[in-house]
Amino acid sequence: MSRVLVIDDDAALRFTLEAVLSDAGLVVEACDGGVSGLAAFEARGADTVLTDLAMPGMDGMQVLERMRANDPSVPVLMLTAHGSERVAVAAMKAGAFDYIPKPFDPDELVLAVRRATDWRDLRLQNARLRTEAALGRTIIAESPAMKRVMDVVARVAPKDVTVLLTGESGSGKDVLAMVLHAHSRRADKPLVRFNAAAIPSELAEAELFGHTKGAFTGAQAARLGYFQQAHKGTLFIDEIGELPLGMQAKVLRVIQSGEVQQVGGRPEIVDVRLIAATNRDLTAEVKSGRFREDLFYRLNVVPIRVPPLRERPEDVEPLVRTFVFRYADRYGMSGVEVEPSLVEALRVHPWPGNVRELENSVARLLALAPDERITLALWRSIADGPAASSVAPLATGDPGPGHPLRARVEAFERTLIAEAFEIAARNQSETARRLGVSRPALIEKLHKYGLIGR
């Protein structure tokens, strides 16, 4: 449902505009002037802005200028008094989408606003198609929660600002990082990815900053670091909360000065846009002393929270269709039928592993389907069976009171480990940390319960 931001200092007219547009099925937020209108837009965004031209303090032309600088994709319509046609034309030249003379006809007002929102929807759809073509994958944003996220992404992508993506593992932070780069001014330059959780801390410095030949034992040749590889482009540091404090200080120095020093080498200047992501609560990490406060504020210029899949159930069905198409083609299947009751069950499932877990589940369903049909019964059999390494259990896995205590305890333990393994994106070190066990002990359990192969 389209959101319209109404800005007018006249309370009676503001009430009328809100009533007319609300009756037409639009979501309306009304503000009493340019300053409050801009604050509302920056906080919550809008699909269309309708502003009066003549207002004290900040008039409609100033609102238009600030809106255009903030987000050129949002259409701004001007309400103009009789006799101000010349100013209205000037507003159109400055980038206004349209102007509506007062007194206005309610039907014509609604038509003009709908025309503007349709224009914006078309622009966003075209941008999404271009992004999908560039990335080679479909972007699903049918839910209101993800539409709000994509609106923010569209607004900040062209601006050379640091973005911090937060959210649970598997929710799609890496995809949004690619979208941010694809719509940036650096799109023709490299997007370099560094996963802080996947590389041992003792190697992270050499990976990020590079090293000279002979800088340490085993450095048989010089190597450019990720910052240098991303020069003029974008560096995406995933799971930045996993960086040790010493490395955090060095990343902070690069952000502040643009200066990178190779291990064993001399400092050099790099021009990099930084996007970071984490599944940790960095505010809590700062309070506990595990993350530098100064680095947090440098990263948190534009924070974007990616909602977990359970907060956007409207996205589940289109995601299922996308994954079915992708894996059916890969497995040589055609015309796959998806049972409606399966879609509904997938929609209400909590998905602790989020989109990544859903994708794995669909891939496994298609791989094990006896024919060209996937059903709720098949999903339940996979989820409860010993082969369910990538499908979250439907329940605790408890075989019931008629079984020995040891079997029931092991079933419960397997459920906890499987869930933590998926939430950690099948990263063994992160899973061990979450469960509070050693990595060797975890690996032994993963083998025991068939969650990884030997």
C-alpha positions in Angstrom: 0.0 0.0 0.0 1.5 3.4 -1.1 2.5 5.9 1.6 1.9 9.6 1.0 3.5 12.3 3.0 1.3 15.5 3.2 3.0 18.8 4.2 0.8 21.8 4.9 0.7 24.5 7.6 -3.1 24.9 7.3 -4.6 22.5 9.8 -8.0 22.4 8.1 -6.6 21.8 4.6 -4.3 19.2 6.1 -7.3 17.3 7.6 -9.1 17.4 4.2 -6.1 16.1 2.3 -5.6 13.3 4.8 -9.3 12.3 4.6 -9.5 12.4 0.8 -6.3 10.3 0.3 -7.2 7.9 3.1 -10.6 7.2 1.6 -8.8 6.4 -1.6 -7.0 3.6 0.1 -3.6 5.4 0.6 -1.6 5.5 3.8 -1.2 9.1 4.8 1.1 10.9 7.2 0.4 14.6 7.6 2.9 17.2 8.9 2.4 20.8 9.7 5.5 22.3 8.0 8.6 21.7 5.9 10.9 21.0 8.9 8.7 18.3 10.4 7.9 16.9 7.0 11.6 16.4 6.2 12.1 14.8 9.6 9.2 12.4 8.9 10.6 11.6 5.5 14.1 10.8 6.8 12.7 8.7 9.5 10.0 6.7 7.7 10.3 7.5 4.0 7.3 7.9 1.6 6.2 6.8 -1.9 4.9 10.3 -2.8 5.2 13.7 -1.2 2.4 16.3 -1.5 3.5 19.7 -0.2 2.0 23.2 -0.1 4.0 25.8 -1.9 3.6 28.8 0.4 4.5 28.0 4.0 6.3 30.0 6.7 9.8 28.9 7.7 10.5 26.4 5.0 8.4 26.8 1.8 7.5 24.2 -0.8 10.5 25.1 -3.1 12.9 24.5 -0.2 11.2 21.2 0.7 11.5 20.2 -3.0 15.2 21.0 -3.1 15.9 19.0 0.1 13.7 16.1 -1.0 15.5 15.9 -4.4 18.8 15.9 -2.7 17.7 13.2 -0.2 16.0 10.9 -2.7 15.5 11.9 -6.4 13.2 8.8 -7.0 10.4 10.2 -4.8 7.9 12.3 -6.7 7.0 15.6 -5.1 3.6 17.3 -6.0 3.0 21.0 -5.3 -0.2 22.5 -4.0 -0.4 26.0 -5.5 -2.8 28.9 -4.9 -4.6 30.7 -7.7 -2.3 33.1 -9.6 0.9 31.3 -8.7 1.2 29.4 -12.0 4.6 31.0 -12.7 6.0 29.6 -9.5 4.5 26.2 -10.2 6.3 26.1 -13.6 9.5 27.0 -11.8 8.9 24.1 -9.4 8.4 21.7 -12.3 11.7 22.9 -13.8 13.3 22.3 -10.4 12.1 18.7 -10.4 8.6 18.7 -9.1 6.5 15.8 -10.5 3.3 17.9 -10.9 1.4 20.8 -9.4 -2.2 20.9 -8.2 -4.0 24.3 -8.1 -6.2 25.2 -5.2 -9.1 24.8 -4.8 -8.7 21.2 -6.0 -11.2 18.6 -7.1 -10.8 15.5 -4.8 -11.0 13.0 -7.7 -8.3 14.9 -9.6 -6.1 15.1 -6.5 -6.3 11.3 -6.0 -5.6 10.7 -9.7 -2.5 12.9 -9.6 -1.2 11.2 -6.5 -1.8 7.7 -7.9 -0.1 8.7 -11.1 2.9 9.8 -9.0 3.0 6.6 -7.0 2.7 4.4 -10.1 5.6 6.3 -11.6 7.7 5.6 -8.6 6.7 1.9 -8.5 7.7 1.6 -12.2 11.1 3.2 -11.5 11.8 1.0 -8.5 10.7 -2.1 -10.5 13.0 -1.1 -13.4 15.8 -0.6 -10.9 15.2 -4.0 -9.4 15.2 -5.7 -12.8 18.5 -4.0 -13.7 19.9 -5.1 -10.3 18.7 -8.7 -10.8 20.3 -8.7 -14.3 23.6 -7.5 -12.9 23.6 -9.9 -10.0 22.1 -12.9 -11.8 19.6 -13.5 -9.1 16.0 -12.6 -8.2 15.4 -10.1 -5.4 12.2 -10.8 -3.4 10.7 -7.9 -1.5 6.9 -8.4 -1.5 6.4 -7.9 2.3 6.0 -4.3 3.7 9.0 -4.9 5.9 11.3 -5.7 3.0 9.8 -2.9 0.8 10.8 -0.4 3.5 14.3 -1.9 3.6 14.6 -1.7 -0.2 13.4 2.0 -0.1 16.2 2.8 2.3 18.7 0.9 0.1 17.6 2.8 -3.0 18.0 6.1 -1.2 21.5 5.5 0.2 23.0 3.3 -2.6 24.1 6.3 -4.8 25.6 8.1 -1.9 29.2 7.3 -0.9 28.3 6.6 2.8 29.2 3.7 5.0 26.3 1.3 5.6 26.0 -1.2 8.5 23.7 -4.1 7.7 22.4 -5.9 10.8 20.2 -9.0 11.2 20.2 -12.7 11.8 22.3 -15.1 9.8 20.8 -16.1 6.4 18.4 -13.1 6.3 20.0 -11.7 3.1 22.6 -9.1 4.2 25.0 -10.2 1.5 22.4 -9.7 -1.2 21.7 -6.2 0.0 25.4 -5.4 0.0 25.5 -6.4 -3.7 22.5 -4.2 -4.4 24.1 -1.3 -2.6 27.2 -1.7 -4.8 25.3 -2.3 -8.0 23.4 1.1 -7.6 26.4 3.1 -6.4 28.7 5.3 -8.4 31.4 2.6 -8.0 29.3 -0.1 -9.7 31.9 -0.4 -12.5 34.6 -1.1 -10.0 35.2 -4.2 -7.8 33.0 -5.4 -5.0 35.4 -7.2 -2.7 34.0 -9.4 0.1 35.8 -10.3 3.4 34.1 -12.7 5.9 35.7 -12.0 9.3 34.2 -15.2 10.8 35.7 -17.5 8.1 39.4 -16.5 8.5 41.5 -17.2 11.6 42.3 -14.0 13.5 46.1 -14.5 13.0 45.6 -14.3 9.2 43.0 -11.5 9.1 45.6 -8.7 9.1 47.5 -10.1 6.1 44.2 -10.8 4.2 42.7 -7.3 4.8 45.9 -5.2 4.4 48.1 -7.4 2.3 51.8 -8.3 2.9 55.2 -8.0 1.2 57.3 -10.9 0.2 59.1 -12.4 3.2 57.0 -10.4 5.7 56.4 -13.6 7.7 57.1 -17.3 7.5 55.4 -18.6 4.4 55.0 -15.3 2.7 56.8 -16.4 -0.5 55.2 -13.6 -2.6 53.7 -10.2 -2.1 49.9 -10.1 -1.9 47.5 -7.2 -2.2 45.0 -7.0 0.7 41.2 -6.7 0.4 41.4 -2.9 1.0 43.8 -2.5 -1.9 41.8 -4.9 -4.2 38.7 -2.8 -3.5 40.4 0.5 -4.4 37.8 2.8 -6.1 35.2 0.2 -5.4 33.4 -1.3 -2.4 34.7 -3.5 0.4 32.0 -5.6 2.1 33.2 -6.9 5.6 30.7 -9.6 6.6 30.5 -10.6 10.3 32.5 -7.5 11.3 31.6 -8.2 15.0 34.0 -11.2 14.8 37.1 -9.0 14.3 39.5 -9.0 17.3 40.0 -5.7 19.0 43.5 -5.2 17.6 42.1 -5.6 14.0 39.2 -3.2 14.8 41.7 -0.5 15.6 43.5 -1.0 12.3 40.2 -0.9 10.3 39.2 2.3 12.2 42.5 3.9 11.1 41.8 3.1 7.4 38.3 4.6 7.7 39.6 7.7 9.3 42.7 8.3 7.2 42.2 6.2 4.1 45.7 4.8 4.7 46.5 1.1 4.5 49.8 -0.4 5.7 50.8 -3.8 4.3 52.4 -6.3 6.7 56.1 -5.5 6.2 55.4 -2.7 3.8 54.8 1.1 3.7 51.5 3.0 4.1 49.5 3.8 1.0 46.2 5.6 0.4 43.1 3.7 -0.8 39.7 5.0 -1.9 37.1 2.5 -0.7 33.4 2.6 0.2 32.8 0.3 3.2 29.7 -1.8 3.8 29.7 -3.9 7.0 27.4 -6.6 8.2 26.9 -8.4 11.5 24.4 -10.7 13.2 25.6 -9.5 16.6 24.1 -6.6 18.7 27.0 -4.2 18.4 25.6 -1.9 20.9 25.7 -4.7 23.5 29.2 -5.7 22.2 30.4 -2.1 22.8 29.0 -2.0 26.4 30.8 -5.4 27.1 34.1 -4.1 25.7 34.2 -6.6 22.9 33.8 -4.0 20.1 35.3 -0.5 19.9 32.8 2.3 20.4 34.7 4.7 18.0 34.6 2.0 15.2 30.9 1.4 15.9 30.0 5.0 15.3 32.1 5.1 12.1 30.3 2.1 10.8 26.8 3.1 12.0 26.4 6.1 9.6 23.4 4.4 7.9 22.2 1.4 9.8 19.8 -1.0 7.9 18.2 -3.8 9.8 17.3 -6.8 7.6 14.2 -8.4 9.1 14.2 -12.2 9.7 12.0 -14.3 7.5 9.5 -14.8 10.3 8.8 -11.1 10.2 8.1 -11.1 6.5 5.9 -14.2 5.8 4.6 -12.5 2.6 8.0 -13.2 1.0 8.0 -17.0 1.7 5.8 -18.0 -1.2 7.6 -16.0 -3.9 10.9 -17.2 -2.4 9.7 -20.8 -2.7 8.7 -20.3 -6.3 12.1 -18.7 -7.1 14.0 -21.6 -5.4 11.8 -24.3 -7.0 12.6 -22.7 -10.5 16.3 -22.5 -9.7 16.8 -26.0 -8.4 14.3 -27.8 -10.7 16.4 -26.4 -13.6 19.6 -27.6 -12.0 18.2 -31.1 -11.3 16.7 -31.5 -14.8 13.1 -31.3 -13.5 10.2 -29.6 -15.3 6.7 -28.5 -14.3 7.2 -29.1 -10.6 4.0 -28.9 -8.7 4.0 -27.5 -5.1 1.3 -28.6 -2.8 -0.6 -25.6 -1.4 -0.6 -27.0 2.1 3.2 -27.2 1.9 3.4 -23.5 1.0 1.2 -22.6 3.9 3.4 -24.7 6.3 6.5 -23.1 5.0 4.9 -19.7 5.4 4.2 -20.1 9.1 7.4 -22.0 10.0 9.8 -19.8 12.2 12.9 -20.4 10.0 15.7 -19.8 12.5 18.1 -20.0 9.5 16.0 -17.5 7.5 16.2 -17.4 3.7 19.3 -19.6 3.5 17.5 -22.3 5.5 14.4 -22.0 3.3 16.5 -22.3 0.2 18.3 -25.4 1.5 14.9 -27.0 2.4 13.5 -26.4 -1.1 16.7 -27.8 -2.7 16.5 -30.9 -0.5 12.7 -31.4 -1.2 13.4 -31.3 -4.9 16.4 -33.6 -4.7 14.4 -36.2 -2.7 11.0 -35.9 -4.4 9.9 -39.2 -6.0 8.2 -37.4 -8.8 7.6 -33.9 -10.1 5.7 -32.9 -7.0 6.7 -31.7 -3.5 4.3 -32.1 -0.6 3.9 -31.3 3.0 4.2 -35.0 3.9 7.6 -35.2 2.1 8.8 -32.1 4.0 7.8 -33.6 7.3 9.5 -36.9 6.5 12.7 -35.1 5.6 12.6 -32.9 8.6 12.1 -35.8 11.0 14.5 -38.2 9.2 18.3 -38.8 9.7 19.1 -36.9 6.4 17.7 -33.6 7.6 21.0 -31.7 7.8 19.6 -28.5 6.3 16.0 -28.5 7.3 15.1 -27.2 10.8 13.0 -29.7 12.8 9.3 -29.2 13.0 9.4 -30.0 16.7 11.9 -30.9 19.3 12.5 -34.3 17.7 11.5 -36.1 21.0 10.5 -39.7 20.0 8.1 -39.8 22.9 7.7 -41.2 26.4 7.7 -44.8 25.2 11.4 -44.5 24.3 14.5 -44.8 26.6 15.7 -41.6 28.3 19.0 -41.6 26.4 17.2 -41.7 23.1 15.0 -38.8 24.1 18.0 -36.7 25.4 20.0 -37.4 22.2 17.0 -36.4 20.0 16.7 -33.1 21.9 20.4 -32.5 21.7 20.4 -33.1 18.0 17.6 -30.6 17.5 19.5 -27.9 19.5 22.7 -28.5 17.5 21.0 -28.6 14.1 19.2 -25.3 14.9 22.4 -23.6 16.0 24.3 -24.9 13.0 21.8 -23.4 10.6 21.6 -20.1 12.4 25.4 -19.9 12.2 25.2 -20.6 8.4 26.9 -24.0 9.0 30.0 -22.3 10.4 31.5 -24.7 12.9 33.4 -22.2 14.9 30.4 -19.9 15.3 28.2 -22.8 16.2 30.6 -24.0 18.9 30.7 -20.4 20.3 26.9 -20.2 20.4 26.6 -23.6 22.1 29.5 -23.0 24.5 31.5 -26.1 23.5 34.9 -26.7 21.9 35.0 -27.0 18.1 36.4 -30.6 18.2 33.5 -31.6 20.6 31.0 -30.0 18.2 32.4 -31.8 15.1 32.1 -35.1 17.0 28.4 -34.4 17.6 27.8 -33.2 14.0 29.2 -36.5 12.8 27.3 -38.5 15.4 23.9 -37.0 14.4 24.5 -37.1 10.7 24.6 -33.3 10.3 27.9 -33.4 8.3 29.5 -36.2 6.4 32.7 -38.0 7.5 
